[in-house]
Amino acid sequence: MLARLHLNAPVYRNIYADNFDFTKADMDKVIEYTTNIIQSSQYQLSAEYFEIFDDENHTNKELIFAVDQRADLNGHNRLAYFSLSGDQFPLPEFPQANGTDGPAITSDFYQTWVSAYGGEDPATKDPRFFKHNMIIPEDSCMSASEFEYDRGILRGQQYGLITTAHGQPFARCGDGNTGYKISKLRNITRADKTRKVDFTEQVDFTTEGSAYSAGYRVLKYEFSKKSQSGRNYGEADISIVRLADVYLMRAEAKLRNGDAPGALADVNAIRAARTARFAPPALESIDLDILFRERGVELYWEMIRRTDMIRFGKYENTWTEKTNSDKNKRIFPIPQSAIDGASDMP
């Protein structure tokens, strides 16, 4: 937390500045604290990226500080539920458990992945983008124990368990097979039940851009296998600080101190560690824009992007439906009641 405070100190000192003053003293402190963590050998980068966000991730060695969500502590969250379609049903045992068609990623953010790999499909280049779990030829059959949704950023036509209506039993395979039928999903919970669950890149405030399938979706945290409603019981511990972020903080401090080779080595150390399926290629060069992009691809869906955008001087930019460039929007107002109740002691 001290490393984060020093990294963001230039913003705290002058929240409305056109350019933030990243002092060597602050960056040296970031390097000192992050190096202490890395050299402690208490933590380890996960070879499988999505294991960091699995339903049972409490013992994952990459997590440093996380919100404990285990059942015996009454933990539950909705991080897996929010972005899925209302017509995606992740649990064969519970026909009531579905998504909500809530948030999607913007096309601008998606394009940072595409540009990072020269227009090639990021799913084939970076294991942090997508993990394929499902058998998707139409009319496939899977047992309940086999069935698990793909993870990461979900695009295009979606496949899964099919039913005639929300809450009704899922279709089974024929010929006495006890497995579940896997097929193309349609909007059976919506008025137009013939429309496909086919996620498109564009999401905006137009009629077409705000439809149920608009925007690519995110299933980074595993959908809890214990959920009966789809709206709670997510028992994956929520990452607040993990080792990859520590490496990236150190890389940023090194880069702002003029040590580009050291920054590049830290970023590539993370990439080289993701070896469970295939490792993303090493970066050949680094600058602040590339580092900002790398923080996005590593830490998406972890509630840190807004802070990064402000620190990197990008929060007043224009993207998707966002056009406001007012610097006053950088910070949230402190309620007067909180100010009145705060101590005046130094």
URWOLIN-V6376 format. One record per pair of residues at least 6 apart in sequence whose C-alpha atoms are under 8 Angstrom apart, sorted by the first residue. I is the first residue (numbers start at 1). J is the second residue. Records with the same first field share a line. If there is no record, write none. Layout:
I->J, J
//
This chain:
2->30, 33
3->29, 30, 31, 33, 34, 249
4->30, 249
6->26, 27, 29, 30
7->22, 26, 27, 30, 249, 253
8->311
9->22, 26
10->20, 21, 22, 23
11->17, 20, 310, 311
14->20
15->330, 331
16->327, 328, 330
18->313
19->313
20->311
22->256
24->257
27->253, 254, 256, 257
28->253
30->249, 250, 253
31->249, 250, 253, 254
34->246, 247, 249, 250
35->250
37->43, 246
38->243, 246, 247
42->61
43->61, 62, 63, 64, 243
44->61, 62, 243
45->61, 62, 243, 244, 270, 273, 274
46->52, 60, 61, 62, 273, 274
47->273, 274, 275, 276
48->274, 275, 276, 277
49->127, 128, 274
50->128, 131, 151, 152, 220, 221
51->57, 60
52->60, 62, 63
53->220, 221, 222, 236, 237, 238
54->221, 222, 236
55->221, 222, 223, 224, 225, 234, 235, 236, 237
56->235, 236, 237
57->236, 237
58->68, 70, 236, 237
62->242, 243, 244
63->239, 241, 242, 243
64->239, 240, 241, 242, 243
65->239, 240, 241, 242
66->237, 238, 239, 240, 241
67->237, 238, 239, 240
68->75, 236, 237, 238
69->75, 76, 77, 234, 235, 236, 237, 238
70->76, 235, 236, 237
71->233, 235
75->233, 234, 235
76->232, 233, 234, 235, 236
77->231, 232, 233, 234, 235, 236
78->230, 231, 232, 233, 234
79->221, 234
80->218, 219, 220, 221, 222, 223, 224, 234
81->98, 99, 100, 223, 230, 231
82->99, 100, 101, 102, 103
83->99, 100, 101, 102, 103, 104, 217, 218, 219
84->98, 99, 100, 101, 102, 217, 218, 219
85->98, 99, 100, 101, 102, 197, 212, 213
86->98, 99, 100, 101, 187, 189
87->98, 99, 185, 186, 187, 188, 189, 197
88->98, 99, 160, 161, 185
89->95, 96, 97, 98, 99, 160, 161
90->97, 98, 148, 149, 160, 161, 223
91->97, 144, 147, 225
92->144, 147, 161, 170, 180
93->144
94->167, 227, 228, 229
95->166, 167, 168, 169, 170
96->166, 167, 228, 229, 230
97->227, 228, 229, 230, 231
98->229, 230, 231
99->230, 231
101->212, 213
103->217
104->203, 214, 215, 216, 217, 218
105->215, 216, 217, 218
106->201, 202, 203, 215, 216, 320
107->201, 202, 203, 215, 320
108->319, 320
110->201
112->293
113->122, 297
114->120, 121, 122
117->125
122->129
123->129, 130, 131
125->280, 281
126->278, 279, 280, 281
127->274, 277, 278, 279, 280
128->152, 297, 298
129->152, 153, 297
130->150, 151, 152, 153, 154
131->150, 151, 152
132->149, 150, 151
133->148, 149, 150, 151
134->147, 148, 149, 150
135->142, 182
136->159, 160, 182, 183
137->183
138->159, 182, 183, 184
139->181, 182, 183
140->181, 182, 183
141->173, 179, 180, 181, 182
142->179, 180, 181, 182
143->178, 179, 180
144->179, 180
149->160
150->219
151->218, 219, 220, 221, 222
152->218, 219, 220
153->216, 217, 218, 219, 220
154->199, 216, 217, 218, 219
155->198, 199, 200, 201, 216, 217
156->197, 198, 199, 200, 216
157->184, 185, 196, 197, 198, 199
158->184, 185, 197, 198, 199
159->182, 183, 184, 185
160->181, 182, 183, 184, 185
161->170, 171, 180, 181, 182, 183, 185
162->170, 171, 181, 182, 183, 184, 185
163->169, 170, 171, 188
164->170, 188
165->188, 189
166->188, 189
170->180, 181
171->180, 181
172->178, 179, 180, 181
173->179, 180, 181
184->196, 197
185->196, 197
186->193, 194, 195, 196, 197
187->193, 194, 195, 196, 197
188->194
197->212, 213
198->213
199->213, 214, 215, 216, 217
200->213, 214, 215, 216
201->214, 215, 216
202->209, 214, 215, 216
203->209, 210, 214, 215, 320
204->210, 320, 321
205->321
208->214
209->215
218->301
220->301
221->236
222->236
223->234
224->233, 234, 235, 236
226->233, 234
227->233, 234
239->302
240->302
244->270, 298
245->295, 299
247->266, 267, 270
248->266, 267, 295
250->263, 266
251->262, 263, 264, 265, 266, 267
252->263, 288, 291
253->263
254->260, 262, 263
255->262, 263, 287, 288
260->286, 287
263->286
264->283, 284, 285, 286
267->283, 294
268->282, 283
271->279, 280, 281, 282
272->279, 280, 281, 282
273->279
274->280
288->312
292->308, 312
296->305
299->305
306->315
309->315
310->316, 330
315->325, 330
316->323, 324, 325, 326, 327
317->323, 324, 325
318->324, 325
//
